[in-house]
């Protein structure tokens, strides 16, 4: 479970992050990042797992895997930012999304001009 400070909840925030900011795609994820927010000091993260990925059980399993994977990578997300992770297909051959998250954040940091 992510701490309450790190959860993105508002539909307006989800819309703002997905329509503006930076975007990077991997094989089964699209990561959106909006980094110019001065309202909070901790990054906020939200997940979108559509019905196209699978039924309710599969979607919730994927959301739990993503929350667990991103909790370990909170230090690589810039403070004052909001992140939305959209699952575009289920990664059946991989039990977790940790490597794809790292790959996506690496692409975003390159687009932002940050060398990591």
N, C-alpha and C positions, 0 to 999 in steps of 0.2 A: 504494500500500500504506500502510495506517495504521501508525504506530509501535506497538510491542508494548505500551507503556503505555496506549494508547488502544483496545485491542481487548477486547471483552467476549466471554468464552469459555465460562463455566460455564452449564450448563442451569438451575441454581438461580438464577443472576443474571438470566437471560432471563425466567424465570417470575416472579421478584419484581418486575422492572421492568414487565412487561406487566400484572400484576394490581393493582399499586398505583402511586401517583404520578399524574402528569399525562399527559393524552392529547390529541392534536390530529389531525384528519383533513384531508387535501387530496384532490384528485381521484384520485390513484393511490397515496397513501402514508398510513400511520397512524404517528405518531411518539409514542413513550412516553418519559417522562423521570422518573427518580427522583433527587431532589436532596439528600437528607439523609444522605449517606454520608460518613463521615469516615475511611474506610480508605485512600483514594487521593486525590492532589491533582490528578490529570489526569482529564478526562472519559473514560469508556469507552463505546464505541459497538459495537453489534451489529446484524446485519441478518437479516431473515427474508424469504425469497423462496420462496413455496410452488409446488408443481407446477401449481397452477391458473393461474399466470402463463404457463407455457410449459414447453418441454423444458429439458434440462440446459444446452444452449448458451445459450438465451435467459436462463435464471435466472442463470448465471454472468456474462453480459454486463451484466445489470442490476446485479448485486452490484458488479462492477468500476466501473460508472458511479457508483453511490452512494458507494463508497469514495473515488473521485476527487473527487466533488462535496463530500462532507462534510469531506475533508481541508482544503479551502479555508475551511471555516466552523468550524473547531475553536475559534476565539476567541470565537464567540458562544454556545457551549455553556458553561453554568456549571461551574466546577470542582467537585469532589466530587459529580459526578452520573454516572448511567449512562443511556444512551439506547439504545432499540431502535427501528429503522426497519423497519416491515413494509410490503411491497409488496402492494397489493391488486389491482392490474391493471397491465399493461404500458402505458407511455406511448409508443405507437407514433409519434405525431406529434411528440414531443419527443426530441431525442437525449440530453439530460441531465436530471437531476432537481434541479438547483441552485435554480431558482426555487421549486419545491415545498418543498424543505427550508427555505428562508428563510421561506416562508409558514407552514409548520408550526411552526417555532421562534418566529415572531412571535406566533402564536396561543397557544402554551404560555407565553411570557413574559407575555402579557396575563392569562392565567389565574392565573399565579403572583403577579401584582401588580407585575411589573417593567416599567418603561417603557423601551423601546429604540427 
